[in-house]
């Protein structure tokens, strides 16, 4: 290898050194700097998403439910009908409403205002005795205050 290097003229040696330096810079950029920048961008995106979810949860938690549970409880068999009619009255289009074997009903909706969603949930709880067993609420890409949700409902007395 030393013999190969010594056979080169000073001009060729300089060009080989420059080429090697360019290769090192290229490798350093693609294997170190680009992944670090992608990581920083991803972390910023995750932080923004976490802030949005926090704001959404804070908004939901700040709404007060002043009315107690309805004295007239909705039978689990009528959950589906009550969900569909109250959602329609609130201006919410449900993608699906499925009755489950454990007297719970699962429903999904997309592209709805978070304030409309939480108002609807309050009506279900106070007027019909239907509570949320579990919910998956995420900010929708359609707009600033729009959400998509998948909710499992149950009787408030369970």
Secondary structure, DSSP 8 states (H G I E B T S, - for coil): -HHHHHTS-HHHHHHHHHHHHHHHHHHHIIIIIHHHHHHHHHHHHHHHHHHHHHHHHHHHHHS---S---SS---GGGHHHHHHHHHHHHT--EEEEEE-TTS-EEEEEEEEEHHHHHHHHHHHHHHH-EEEEEEEEEE-TT-TTEEEEEEEEEETT-
